[in-house]
Amino acid sequence: MEYPKFIYIFVEYLLDMKKIILTEDQVDLLRKNAQQEDERRYRRNVTIDAETYGVTYKGMEINDLTAGYEVPLTYLIEQEHRSWGIKDISLYDIKGPESLEFEVEYWIDEDNMETETLTIPVNWENIERDTETGHGVVTIGNTLVVSLKNNESGEIMIDSLHIEVYNL
């Protein structure tokens, strides 16, 4: 005997257990609607330019610090409508990965260097946008500029993030 394929989802409501039975079509519809939120985000891969002026690693001078890969950034574009047409188009909510990886090459003495990989957490809420208009496009630039600094304990952290934003 064949049984229909059901998915059982158990949800707890105030210590009462409820059972919801969904068909495969209903689950597909839920998945599609849940993914639509992400589909409204625009996506662009950008290169990373790290600024390390005055930054040290393990108390030693840095020779080079590179990311070596492109970072996928996502953002939202919103149109402000009026009865006479579009008033404004704005780009906002720029987000990327939770952390960035860098290869840091630093001097251990006068003649020798070592290379290590650093993973630095990112707070995308503080990204600074350099807005340019008149280019006929709404997007973000090709390069994410990451300014680094040392914290009180000498560890490398992100001081600021800068990206160009193009508006009409």
Secondary structure by P-SEA (a helix, b strand, c coil): ccccbbbbbbbbcccbbbbbbbcaaaaaaaaaaaacccccbbbbbbbbbbbbccccccccccccccccbbbbbbbbbbbbbcccccccccccccccccccccbbbbbccccbbbbbbbbbbbccccccccccccccccccccbbbbbbbbcccbbbbbcbbbbbbbcc
